[in-house]
């Protein structure tokens, strides 16, 4: 048998190493899956500073109003070989909840879900690497962000910022005067129960719908890179209240929350 050429010998070595590595990763994944552990714990925190900050790599987060002046936390933890690092503390900056999944990505999955109840006037800042995030019934400023999960907001009265890398964004019964909602590719649906001063709703490719009380005039900009646009509220280029709704490819519409819509204004399309 003739000896292998240097190039073929190198390719054989590289292929062998890659094959062994893939087998090892598969084995470690199986080990991580078999070693899955779950637990849940409840915490109560007191903070003089009315700020909640949540950071989790991939879990779901929901925030709702508490019935007292305390912060109530339920943590639901799932992990494989490596136990996650959890931080839950009240500091001079407010309440901090943080979850970090250590170890290599292929040694079992890890996620930490949070269900949090805070006094209604707290400022809330939530970021998840990929889970769904939601907030309801709060009066303070709220920022919700996910790397790819859905974002939900309901009955919020303060400043609102909603963002996801690819999921959908939905806001219902909103009373905040300034609301921003962005997604990389999902749909955006915002329904207002109160008159907003400023609305920005954007999607990289999904549909965008903004429903506002129809009794006021709005300065409206509705644009789409490939879908249809329609405006069903009274418009005025000099109005103090503004709505910007745009999509890279989906349909965009601005409609009244109740009553018959007024005629569309072509100049604002």
Secondary structure by P-SEA (a helix, b strand, c coil): cccccaaaaaaaaaaaaaaaaaaaaaaaaaaaaaacccbbbbbbbbbcccbbbbbbcbbbbbbbbbcccbbbbbbbbbbccbbbbbbbbbccccbbbbbbbccccccbbbbbbbbcccccccbbbbbbcbbbbbccccccbbbbbbcbbbbbbcccccbbbbbbcbbbbbbccccccbbbbbbcbbbbbbbbcccccbbbbbbcbbbbbbbcccccccbbbbbbccbbbbbcccccccccbbbbbbbcbbbbbbbbccccccccccccc
